[in-house]
Protein backbone atom coordinates (compact mmCIF):
# COMPACT_ATOMS: atom_id res chain seq x y z
CA UNK A 1 0.00 0.00 0.00
CA UNK A 2 1.39 3.36 -0.99
CA UNK A 3 2.47 5.27 2.13
CA UNK A 4 2.52 9.08 2.04
CA UNK A 5 2.85 9.61 5.78
CA UNK A 6 5.09 12.58 6.50
CA UNK A 7 4.35 14.14 3.11
CA UNK A 8 2.58 17.46 2.57
CA UNK A 9 0.49 18.10 -0.53
CA UNK A 10 -1.02 21.32 -1.91
CA UNK A 11 -4.02 20.94 -4.19
CA UNK A 12 -5.18 24.13 -5.86
CA UNK A 13 -8.89 24.28 -6.51
CA UNK A 14 -9.04 21.52 -3.92
CA UNK A 15 -12.47 22.18 -2.47
CA UNK A 16 -14.60 20.49 -5.16
CA UNK A 17 -14.61 18.05 -8.04
CA UNK A 18 -11.29 16.58 -9.16
CA UNK A 19 -9.32 18.64 -6.66
CA UNK A 20 -11.37 17.36 -3.74
CA UNK A 21 -11.04 13.76 -4.94
CA UNK A 22 -7.25 14.10 -5.14
CA UNK A 23 -7.09 15.70 -1.69
CA UNK A 24 -9.06 12.84 -0.18
CA UNK A 25 -7.08 10.13 -1.98
CA UNK A 26 -3.72 11.52 -0.86
CA UNK A 27 -5.02 12.02 2.69
CA UNK A 28 -6.28 8.44 2.73
CA UNK A 29 -2.70 7.35 2.20
CA UNK A 30 -1.28 9.54 4.94
CA UNK A 31 -0.41 12.91 3.38
CA UNK A 32 -1.12 16.18 5.16
CA UNK A 33 -3.17 18.39 2.85
CA UNK A 34 -3.38 22.06 1.92
CA UNK A 35 -6.72 22.83 0.27
CA UNK A 36 -6.63 25.99 -1.82
CA UNK A 37 -9.86 27.69 -2.83
CA UNK A 38 -10.89 31.12 -4.07
CA UNK A 39 -14.70 31.39 -3.69
CA UNK A 40 -16.32 28.35 -2.11
CA UNK A 41 -15.19 28.44 1.52
CA UNK A 42 -17.96 26.16 2.79
CA UNK A 43 -16.92 23.51 0.25
CA UNK A 44 -13.30 23.91 1.36
CA UNK A 45 -14.32 23.44 4.98
CA UNK A 46 -16.31 20.31 4.12
CA UNK A 47 -13.34 18.91 2.21
CA UNK A 48 -11.01 19.70 5.11
CA UNK A 49 -13.32 17.90 7.52
CA UNK A 50 -13.36 14.85 5.24
CA UNK A 51 -9.55 14.97 4.91
CA UNK A 52 -9.08 15.11 8.67
CA UNK A 53 -11.18 11.95 9.08
CA UNK A 54 -8.06 10.13 7.86
CA UNK A 55 -6.11 11.38 10.85
CA UNK A 56 -3.98 13.90 8.93
CA UNK A 57 -3.67 17.66 9.09
CA UNK A 58 -5.45 19.98 6.69
CA UNK A 59 -4.80 23.66 6.07
CA UNK A 60 -7.35 25.75 4.13
CA UNK A 61 -5.95 28.72 2.20
CA UNK A 62 -7.91 31.23 0.15
CA UNK A 63 -5.85 32.40 -2.82
CA UNK A 64 -6.42 33.32 -6.45
CA UNK A 65 -3.64 31.40 -8.19
CA UNK A 66 -3.69 33.89 -11.06
CA UNK A 67 -2.45 36.58 -8.64
CA UNK A 68 1.23 36.31 -7.75
CA UNK A 69 0.81 38.09 -4.42
CA UNK A 70 -1.91 35.62 -3.40
CA UNK A 71 0.34 32.69 -4.27
CA UNK A 72 3.22 34.18 -2.31
CA UNK A 73 0.98 34.69 0.73
CA UNK A 74 -0.32 31.13 0.44
CA UNK A 75 3.19 29.70 0.43
CA UNK A 76 4.10 31.80 3.44
CA UNK A 77 1.25 30.06 5.28
CA UNK A 78 2.37 26.64 4.06
CA UNK A 79 5.95 27.31 5.13
CA UNK A 80 4.80 28.47 8.56
CA UNK A 81 2.49 25.48 9.09
CA UNK A 82 4.52 22.63 7.54
CA UNK A 83 8.02 24.02 6.78
CA UNK A 84 8.05 22.00 3.55
CA UNK A 85 6.06 20.80 0.57
CA UNK A 86 6.37 17.42 -1.13
CA UNK A 87 3.52 17.41 -3.65
CA UNK A 88 2.03 20.22 -5.72
CA UNK A 89 -1.15 19.56 -7.71
CA UNK A 90 -2.03 22.47 -10.02
CA UNK A 91 -5.72 21.78 -10.51
CA UNK A 92 -7.51 25.14 -10.29
CA UNK A 93 -8.90 26.14 -13.68
CA UNK A 94 -11.26 28.64 -15.24
CA UNK A 95 -12.15 30.23 -18.57
CA UNK A 96 -15.01 31.32 -20.78
CA UNK A 97 -16.84 29.15 -23.27
CA UNK A 98 -17.46 31.26 -26.36
CA UNK A 99 -17.13 31.08 -30.16
CA UNK A 100 -13.82 32.38 -31.52
CA UNK A 101 -15.24 35.62 -32.91
CA UNK A 102 -16.70 36.58 -29.53
CA UNK A 103 -13.44 36.23 -27.60
CA UNK A 104 -11.66 39.26 -26.15
CA UNK A 105 -8.17 39.90 -24.82
CA UNK A 106 -9.62 39.70 -21.30
CA UNK A 107 -10.98 36.21 -21.98
CA UNK A 108 -7.58 35.11 -23.32
CA UNK A 109 -5.58 36.57 -20.43
CA UNK A 110 -7.99 35.16 -17.85
CA UNK A 111 -7.67 31.58 -19.12
CA UNK A 112 -3.91 31.77 -19.66
CA UNK A 113 -3.23 33.28 -16.25
CA UNK A 114 -5.26 30.75 -14.27
CA UNK A 115 -4.72 27.62 -16.34
CA UNK A 116 -1.11 28.02 -17.46
CA UNK A 117 0.86 30.84 -15.86
CA UNK A 118 -0.33 29.82 -12.38
CA UNK A 119 1.67 26.60 -12.67
CA UNK A 120 4.84 28.63 -13.22
CA UNK A 121 4.19 30.85 -10.19
CA UNK A 122 3.19 27.91 -8.01
CA UNK A 123 6.28 25.92 -8.97
CA UNK A 124 8.60 28.87 -8.39
CA UNK A 125 7.23 29.16 -4.85
CA UNK A 126 7.13 25.39 -4.25
CA UNK A 127 10.69 24.47 -5.24
CA UNK A 128 12.39 26.13 -2.23
CA UNK A 129 10.16 24.00 0.02
CA UNK A 130 11.01 20.78 -1.86
CA UNK A 131 14.48 20.39 -0.41
CA UNK A 132 14.27 16.57 -0.53
CA UNK A 133 12.71 16.48 -3.98
CA UNK A 134 9.03 16.35 -4.81
CA UNK A 135 6.22 15.76 -7.27
CA UNK A 136 4.44 18.37 -9.40
CA UNK A 137 1.23 17.41 -11.17
CA UNK A 138 -0.76 19.58 -13.56
CA UNK A 139 -4.36 18.74 -14.47
CA UNK A 140 -5.16 19.18 -18.16
CA UNK A 141 -7.86 18.01 -20.56
CA UNK A 142 -8.25 16.51 -24.02
CA UNK A 143 -9.11 20.00 -25.27
CA UNK A 144 -5.37 20.73 -25.22
CA UNK A 145 -4.92 18.58 -28.33
CA UNK A 146 -8.43 18.42 -29.82
CA UNK A 147 -10.79 21.11 -31.05
CA UNK A 148 -13.85 21.30 -28.78
CA UNK A 149 -16.73 23.72 -29.57
CA UNK A 150 -16.46 26.99 -27.61
CA UNK A 151 -13.33 25.71 -25.81
CA UNK A 152 -10.80 27.81 -27.73
CA UNK A 153 -9.11 29.84 -24.98
CA UNK A 154 -9.32 27.07 -22.40
CA UNK A 155 -7.92 24.53 -24.84
CA UNK A 156 -5.08 26.88 -25.81
CA UNK A 157 -4.26 27.49 -22.15
CA UNK A 158 -4.22 23.75 -21.43
CA UNK A 159 -1.86 23.22 -24.38
CA UNK A 160 0.41 25.91 -22.92
CA UNK A 161 0.20 24.13 -19.55
CA UNK A 162 1.34 20.83 -21.07
CA UNK A 163 4.26 22.54 -22.81
CA UNK A 164 5.27 24.24 -19.56
CA UNK A 165 5.29 20.85 -17.81
CA UNK A 166 7.86 19.54 -20.28
CA UNK A 167 10.14 22.53 -19.76
CA UNK A 168 9.80 22.33 -15.98
CA UNK A 169 10.63 18.63 -16.11
CA UNK A 170 13.95 19.31 -17.82
CA UNK A 171 14.97 22.03 -15.38
CA UNK A 172 13.71 20.48 -12.14
CA UNK A 173 14.60 16.84 -12.73
CA UNK A 174 18.19 17.30 -11.49
CA UNK A 175 16.73 18.52 -8.18
CA UNK A 176 14.76 15.31 -7.71
CA UNK A 177 11.46 16.96 -8.62
CA UNK A 178 9.32 15.08 -11.12
CA UNK A 179 6.74 16.97 -13.18
CA UNK A 180 3.87 15.40 -15.09
CA UNK A 181 0.48 16.19 -16.60
CA UNK A 182 -2.74 14.28 -16.03
CA UNK A 183 -5.11 14.75 -18.95
CA UNK A 184 -8.65 13.83 -17.95
CA UNK A 185 -11.43 12.74 -20.24
CA UNK A 186 -15.03 13.93 -19.85
CA UNK A 187 -15.70 14.23 -16.11
CA UNK A 188 -19.16 15.26 -14.94
CA UNK A 189 -18.19 18.00 -12.48
CA UNK A 190 -19.57 21.49 -11.86
CA UNK A 191 -17.28 22.74 -14.64
CA UNK A 192 -19.04 20.58 -17.21
CA UNK A 193 -22.39 22.05 -16.18
CA UNK A 194 -21.24 25.36 -17.69
CA UNK A 195 -21.17 23.83 -21.18
CA UNK A 196 -24.39 24.67 -23.05
CA UNK A 197 -24.20 21.27 -24.78
CA UNK A 198 -23.41 19.28 -21.61
CA UNK A 199 -25.98 16.56 -22.30
CA UNK A 200 -24.67 16.04 -25.83
CA UNK A 201 -21.05 15.88 -24.58
CA UNK A 202 -21.96 13.22 -22.03
CA UNK A 203 -23.96 11.20 -24.58
CA UNK A 204 -21.16 11.25 -27.16
CA UNK A 205 -18.54 10.41 -24.55
CA UNK A 206 -20.49 7.38 -23.36
CA UNK A 207 -20.90 6.19 -26.94
CA UNK A 208 -17.20 6.62 -27.79
CA UNK A 209 -15.60 5.36 -24.59
CA UNK A 210 -14.60 1.69 -24.93
CA UNK A 211 -14.94 1.12 -21.19
CA UNK A 212 -18.52 2.37 -21.36
CA UNK A 213 -18.63 5.03 -18.65
CA UNK A 214 -17.51 8.56 -17.90
CA UNK A 215 -14.24 9.26 -16.16
CA UNK A 216 -14.83 10.12 -12.50
CA UNK A 217 -12.90 12.46 -10.20
CA UNK A 218 -11.81 9.35 -8.31
CA UNK A 219 -10.30 7.88 -11.51
CA UNK A 220 -8.16 11.00 -11.84
CA UNK A 221 -7.28 10.88 -8.14
CA UNK A 222 -6.09 7.27 -8.47
CA UNK A 223 -3.64 8.29 -11.20
CA UNK A 224 -2.47 11.26 -9.14
CA UNK A 225 -1.83 8.93 -6.21
CA UNK A 226 0.21 6.58 -8.38
CA UNK A 227 2.33 9.45 -9.71
CA UNK A 228 3.13 10.45 -6.13
CA UNK A 229 4.51 7.02 -5.31
CA UNK A 230 7.88 5.38 -5.78
CA UNK A 231 6.47 3.17 -8.53
CA UNK A 232 6.28 6.27 -10.72
CA UNK A 233 9.82 7.46 -9.99
CA UNK A 234 10.92 7.36 -13.65
CA UNK A 235 7.74 8.86 -15.15
CA UNK A 236 8.78 12.41 -15.90
CA UNK A 237 7.68 15.18 -18.26
CA UNK A 238 4.76 13.12 -19.57
CA UNK A 239 1.07 13.63 -20.35
CA UNK A 240 -0.85 10.67 -18.93
CA UNK A 241 -4.42 10.31 -20.18
CA UNK A 242 -7.21 8.88 -18.03
CA UNK A 243 -10.35 8.65 -20.17
CA UNK A 244 -11.41 5.00 -20.51
CA UNK A 245 -10.04 4.89 -24.05
CA UNK A 246 -12.07 7.81 -25.42
CA UNK A 247 -9.09 9.52 -27.09
CA UNK A 248 -7.77 6.49 -28.97
CA UNK A 249 -10.69 6.63 -31.42
CA UNK A 250 -9.57 9.98 -32.83
N, C-alpha and C positions, 0 to 999 in steps of 0.2 A: 504494500500500500504506500502510495506516495506520501512522504512526510514533509510538510512545510513548516513545522514548528520552529519558532525562532525567526521566521521570515516576516517581513512587512511588505504589504502590497497596496499600492494606490490604484484605484479604479476611477477614472474620470467618467462623469455621467453614470455614477454607480448606484443611483437610487432606484432605477427602474429598468425593465426590459433586460437586454443582454448584459448591461453593466451590473445589475443586481444579481443576475444568475452567476456571473463570474465571481463577484464578491462572496456569494454564499458557497460556491464550490471551493474556492481557495481557503475560506474560513473552515469549511468542513475538514480540510486536510491540515489544519493547524496554523495557518497564516494569520497574523494580525492585519487588520484591514483599515484603509483610509477610504471613506466614501466621499467623493466629490459630487457636489450638485450645484445648480445655479438658481433654480426656481422652486423646485418641489421639496421643501424642507420636511413636510410630513412624511413623504415617501422615503426620504433619506433616513428619517428617524425610525421608520418601520423596518427598513433594511438593516440598520444598525442593530436594532433589537433582535432581528433574526440571526445576524452574524454572531452576536454575543451569546446566543444559545449554544454555540459550539465551544464556549469556554475561552474565546480569544478576545482581544481588545479591538475596539472599533472607534475611530475618530471620524467625525463628520466635519467637512470643511466646505463652506460656500465659496465658490470662485468661478468666474467666467474665464475659461481656459484661453479665450481669444484675447484676453487682456494680460499683458506681461506683468503688470504690477499685482494683479490678483494671483497669478501663478507664483510669483516670488513670495507673496504673503502666505500662500498655502504651504509652500515648502519650508518656510520659517516655522510654521506650526508642526509640520511633520518632523523636522529636525529637533524641535523642542520636546516633542512627545516620544519619539522613537530613536532619535540620533542616527538613523540609517534608513535606507530604502533598498529592498531587494528586487521588487517587481513593480514595473510601471505598465499599466494597461490604459492606452489612449483610446477611449471608447466614445467620449462625448462627441456628438455630431449635430449638425443643423444645416439648414439651407432651404431655399424656396423651390417650389415645383411649378415651373412656368415654361411656356414655349420660348424658343430661342429669341424671337423678335420682341419679346416682352421683357427680356432681362436687362438690368441696369448694372452700372459699375458697383453700386451698393450691394446688389445681390451676389455679384462675383466675389467681392472682397469679404463679405460675410461668410460665404461657404469656404473660401480658401483659408481665412483666418482660423475658423473653428475646426475645420476638418483636416487641414494640412499643416499650417504654420504652428498650430498649438503643439503638435508633436515635437517640433524643433525646440520650442520654449520649454516644454515639459522635460525633454531629455537633457537640455543644458542645465536645468536645475537639479535633475535626478542624479546625474553622473557623480557629482561630488559626494553624494550619500551612498554610492555603490562602491565602497572601497574594497569589498571582497568580490566584486563582480555582480552581475545581475541579469535580469531578463526584461526586455522591453517588447511589448506587444501592441500592435496597432490594429484596430478593427476597421475593415474595409467592406466593400460590397462588389457584386458582379458588375455593377454600373461603372466600375473603373475601367473595364475592358469591353463593355457592350453598350450599345446605344439603347437607352430606356426612355420612353416618352416623358417629356417634361423634367428629366433628370439631369439636364446639361451641366449646370454649375456644380451640382453635388457630385456627379460622375467625374467631372474634370478634377475636382478637389480630391476625390478618392484616388484617382490616378497619380496625382502629385504626391499624395500620402505614401503610396506604394513605392514610388521612385525614391522618396526621402528615406524610407526604410532601408533600401539597398545601400544608399550612401552612408547612412548611420552604421550599418553593419560593418562596412569596410573600416571605418574610423574607430569604432568602439570595440570591435572584436579583440584587438590586442590587450584591452583592459579587462577581458573576461566578461564582457557584456554582450549577450546575444540579442539580436533584434529581428523580429519576424512580423509578418502580417497575417491576420486571419481574415479571409474573405468569406462572408456569410451569404448563403442563398436567401430566398424569400423567407423572412421571419415575421410572423404576425404579431408585431409589437405596436405601441402607440404611434410610432413613426409611420408605419404602413397605413394607419388610419387617415393620414393626411393626403394620401394619394386619391385623387378623384375616381380612379378606376381600380380601387382596391379589390373589389370582388372579382374583377376580370383577371387581375394579377394572380390572385390566389387560385382561381380556377385553372389558368394556364400552367401555373407552377405544379399543381397536383397532377395534371395530365402529362407533363413533361419530365417529372421526377421519377427515375427508375425505382426508387425505394418507396414511392407511393404516398409520401406525406411531406408536409412542410418541415423545414428546419426549425428547431425550437431554440430559445435562448440557452437551454440546458445543453443542447448539442454543441453550441459555440463554447460554452463554459467548459465542457469536457476537453475540447481541444486546447483551450487556454491552460487548463490544468496540466495536460501532458507537456506542453511547451515550457512549463515552469519546472519540470522535473529533470532528473539526471538522464533519463532515457532520451531526452531531446537535446542533449549537450552539443551535438554536431549539426543541428538544424539551425541555419543562420542565413539571414538575408533573403528569406523565402516568402512567397505568398502561398499559404495553405488554404485550400477551399473546403468548406463544409456546407454541402448543399444537396446531399442525397443523390448526386449524379446529374443534377439539372444541367450543369454547364457543359457536360461532355457531348450533348446533342446539338451544340452549335446555336 
